Amino acid sequence: MIGYFRRNHFTPVPEVDSLAELNEMVDQWDLHDGHRRIGARPRTVDEYFAVEQPLLMPLPEEPFETGRLFTPRVDRYSQIAVRTNRYSVPTRLIGKRVRVVLHASHLVVYDRNVEVARHERLIAKGSCRLDLDHYLEALIRKPGAFPGATALEQARSAGKFTPVHDAWWARARKVHGERDGTRALIEVLLLNRHLAHEHVVAGLATALRAGALTADAVALEARKAAQAEDEPTTGASISAAPGQTPATVTSLHEWRLAHLPPDTRPLPSMTPYDQLLRRRRTSGSDHREGEAQ
C-alpha cells in the first residue's frame, strides 16, 4: 500500500509549513484509507487489519532509541550542520563537539548528557533554523546586531517575538536610546528562561501601558502575572482605555514590605540609654565641683 499511498496523496508533493502539519495530514489520510475497500473485496482495510493484528508480534515493552546519532562540531556562528541543514546551539558551545540525535520530526542536541537544544527538523535542503535565545548572551554585548539578526526574524515569524515586544522595544529605544533600549529588551527576553512566555508578554503589556520601560519592571509584572489571582495588588492604578484592565506598577520596595512576615518583637526600651545619660551628668558635676575646689 506504500505505492498507492504515495501516488494518491504525495503526488503532487503537498506544500506545508512544518512537519507537524504534514504529519497531521498523513494521519487524516490514514483514517480515510481505513474505510476503503480494495477492488471487490467484501471488507474494508480496517476490518482486514483487525483480523491480522492478533497474528503479529507484539511491540517491545522497553523503550529504545530510533534516532540517528551525529557528532558535529559547533562553528563560530554557534551552529551545527546536520544532513545539509544548519541548527543553532548556545554560544557557550562554540568550538565544542556535541551529540545530536536526529528523529523523523525533530532533533535533540546534547552536551555530554545534558540537553542544550531541541529543534523541529527542517524539510528543505540548505535551510537554517535559529533560536533567538541561543544568541542573547552575545547580542547583549553587541546590541547593534540585534535589529538585523536572522534569529530575530525567525522568532517573529514563529510568534515568539510578538507585537507587544516590538511596541515596548520602540518605546524603550525612544526613551533610553538605541543601545540601552535594545539591551533592556534583551534582558526582558532572558526572562523566558525561568518564566513562562505568556507571563512575560503579560508583564510587557502592563509595563507598556504604565510607561515602565525597564527590565526590572517587566520582571516584576511577569512574576505578578504568574502568581495567584487572589493575592492583593499593591501599587498605584494606571487608567487604561475602555475595555482594558488597568495597568498597575508596583514599587519593588513596597512589594518587599507587603511580603515581609509580621514582626512580633516588643518595642525597644530607652531605659539603658537614660541610665547612661544620668551617669554622664553625675560625672560631669563631680568634675566641676573638683575644679571649683
C-alpha positions in Angstrom: 0.0 0.0 0.0 3.0 2.3 0.1 3.0 2.9 -3.6 -0.8 3.5 -3.6 -0.5 6.0 -0.7 2.4 7.8 -2.4 0.6 8.1 -5.8 -2.7 9.3 -4.3 -1.5 11.6 -1.5 2.0 12.7 -2.3 1.6 13.3 -6.0 2.0 16.2 -6.4 4.1 16.9 -3.3 1.9 18.7 -0.7 3.1 22.2 0.4 3.2 22.6 4.2 4.8 25.0 6.6 6.1 22.4 9.0 6.5 18.7 9.6 3.8 18.8 12.3 1.3 20.0 9.7 2.4 17.2 7.3 2.1 14.6 10.0 -1.5 15.7 10.8 -2.4 15.5 7.1 -0.9 11.9 6.9 -3.0 10.9 10.0 -6.2 12.1 8.3 -5.3 10.2 5.1 -4.7 7.1 7.1 -8.1 7.3 8.8 -9.8 7.9 5.4 -8.0 4.9 3.7 -9.0 2.7 6.6 -12.6 2.8 5.3 -11.7 2.0 1.7 -12.4 -1.3 0.0 -9.7 -2.8 -2.3 -11.3 -3.8 -5.5 -14.4 -6.0 -5.0 -13.4 -7.3 -1.6 -16.2 -7.5 0.9 -14.3 -6.0 3.9 -12.5 -2.7 4.4 -8.8 -2.2 5.1 -9.5 -1.7 8.8 -11.6 -4.9 9.0 -8.8 -6.9 7.4 -6.2 -5.4 9.7 -8.3 -6.3 12.8 -8.2 -10.0 11.6 -4.4 -9.8 11.0 -3.4 -7.9 14.2 -3.6 -10.9 16.6 -1.2 -12.8 14.4 1.5 -10.0 14.5 4.3 -9.9 17.1 3.7 -7.5 20.0 5.6 -4.3 20.3 8.5 -4.2 22.7 7.7 -3.0 26.2 11.0 -1.3 26.9 11.8 2.0 25.1 14.6 2.1 22.6 16.3 4.8 20.6 15.1 5.2 17.0 17.0 8.3 16.0 20.3 8.5 14.2 23.4 9.8 16.0 25.7 12.6 14.8 28.6 14.3 16.5 29.2 17.6 14.7 31.4 20.5 15.9 29.8 23.9 16.7 31.1 26.5 14.3 31.9 30.2 15.0 28.3 31.1 14.3 27.1 28.8 17.0 25.5 26.4 14.5 25.8 22.8 13.7 25.4 21.1 10.3 23.1 18.0 10.2 22.1 16.5 6.9 22.6 19.6 4.7 20.8 21.8 7.2 22.1 24.1 10.0 20.7 24.4 13.5 21.7 26.8 16.3 23.0 25.9 19.8 24.0 28.1 22.7 27.0 30.3 22.1 29.0 28.9 25.0 29.4 25.7 22.9 31.3 27.3 20.1 34.3 25.1 19.1 33.0 22.1 21.0 31.7 18.8 19.7 28.2 17.9 20.6 26.0 14.9 20.3 22.9 15.1 18.0 20.1 12.6 17.9 18.1 13.0 14.6 14.5 11.8 14.6 11.9 11.9 11.8 10.3 15.1 13.0 12.8 16.7 15.3 16.4 16.7 16.6 17.9 16.9 20.1 21.3 18.3 20.8 23.3 17.1 23.9 26.4 18.5 25.6 27.6 15.4 27.3 24.4 14.1 28.9 22.6 17.5 29.2 20.1 18.6 26.6 21.0 22.0 25.3 18.8 22.5 22.2 15.8 21.0 20.5 14.6 21.9 17.0 11.9 20.9 14.6 13.6 19.1 11.7 13.8 21.1 8.5 12.2 19.7 5.5 14.2 21.6 2.8 17.8 21.3 1.9 20.3 24.1 2.7 18.0 25.7 5.3 18.8 27.2 8.7 16.8 27.2 11.9 18.0 29.6 14.6 16.7 30.1 18.2 16.9 33.7 19.4 17.5 32.5 23.0 20.9 30.9 21.9 22.4 34.3 20.9 21.2 36.6 23.7 24.5 36.5 25.7 26.4 37.6 22.5 23.7 40.2 21.5 23.6 41.9 24.9 27.3 42.8 24.4 26.7 43.9 20.8 23.1 45.3 20.8 23.6 46.9 17.4 23.5 43.4 15.7 20.1 42.6 17.2 17.7 44.5 14.8 19.0 42.7 11.7 19.6 39.3 13.3 18.2 36.3 11.3 17.2 34.7 14.6 15.0 37.7 15.4 13.2 37.4 12.1 12.6 33.7 12.7 11.3 34.3 16.2 9.0 37.0 14.8 7.7 34.6 12.2 7.1 31.8 14.7 5.1 34.1 17.0 7.7 34.1 19.9 8.5 37.8 19.3 5.1 39.4 19.5 3.9 42.9 18.5 3.9 43.6 22.2 7.7 43.1 22.2 8.0 45.4 19.2 5.9 48.2 20.8 7.8 48.0 24.1 11.1 48.0 22.3 10.2 51.1 20.2 9.2 53.0 23.4 12.4 51.9 25.2 14.6 53.0 22.3 12.8 56.3 22.2 13.4 56.9 25.9 16.8 55.2 26.6 18.4 55.4 23.1 19.1 52.7 20.6 21.8 50.8 22.5 20.4 50.9 26.0 16.8 50.3 24.8 17.9 47.2 22.9 19.8 45.9 25.9 16.8 46.4 28.1 14.7 44.3 25.6 17.4 41.6 25.6 17.3 41.5 29.4 13.5 41.0 29.1 14.0 38.1 26.6 16.3 36.5 29.1 13.3 36.2 31.5 11.9 33.5 29.3 14.5 31.1 30.7 12.7 31.0 34.1 9.3 32.4 33.4 6.6 31.3 31.0 6.3 33.1 27.7 2.7 34.2 28.3 3.6 35.7 31.7 6.5 37.7 30.1 4.2 39.0 27.4 1.6 40.0 30.1 4.3 41.8 32.0 5.4 43.6 28.9 1.8 44.7 28.1 1.3 46.0 31.7 4.6 47.8 31.8 3.9 49.4 28.4 0.6 50.8 29.4 2.1 52.2 32.6 5.2 53.6 30.8 7.6 51.4 32.8 10.4 50.8 30.3 12.9 48.9 32.4 13.6 45.2 32.5 13.1 45.1 36.3 9.6 46.5 36.0 8.7 43.8 33.3 10.2 41.1 35.5 8.1 42.2 38.5 4.9 42.4 36.4 5.6 39.0 34.9 6.0 37.5 38.3 2.8 39.1 39.4 1.0 37.6 36.4 2.4 34.2 37.4 1.1 34.5 41.0 -2.4 33.5 42.1 -5.2 35.9 41.3 -6.4 36.2 44.9 -3.2 37.9 46.1 -3.7 41.6 46.9 -2.1 44.0 44.4 -0.1 46.9 46.0 0.6 49.9 43.9 -0.9 52.8 42.1 -3.5 52.0 39.4 -2.9 53.4 36.0 -6.0 54.4 34.0 -6.5 52.3 30.9 -8.6 52.5 27.8 -12.2 51.3 27.8 -12.3 47.5 27.6 -8.8 47.0 29.0 -7.7 46.1 32.5 -6.0 49.0 34.4 -2.2 48.8 34.4 -0.5 48.7 37.8 3.2 49.0 38.5 4.3 48.1 42.0 7.3 49.6 43.6 9.9 47.0 44.5 10.3 48.4 48.0 6.5 48.4 48.6 6.3 44.8 47.2 9.0 43.6 49.6 7.3 45.4 52.6 4.0 43.8 51.7 5.5 40.3 51.7 7.5 40.6 54.9 6.5 38.3 57.8 4.8 40.0 60.8 7.2 41.4 63.4 6.3 40.1 66.8 9.2 41.6 68.7 8.5 44.1 71.5 9.3 47.7 71.0 12.8 48.7 72.1 13.2 50.3 75.6 15.2 53.6 76.1 15.9 52.8 79.8 19.5 51.8 79.3 20.2 55.0 77.5 18.6 57.0 80.2 21.0 55.4 82.8 24.0 56.4 80.6 22.8 59.9 80.5 22.4 60.2 84.2 25.9 58.8 84.9 27.3 61.3 82.4 25.7 64.2 84.2 26.8 62.9 87.5 30.4 62.5 86.5 30.4 66.0 84.9 29.0 67.6 88.0 31.7 65.9 90.2 34.4 67.1 87.9 33.2 70.7 88.0 33.0 70.6 91.8 36.6 69.4 91.9 37.7 72.2 89.7 35.9 74.8 91.9 37.6 73.5 95.0 
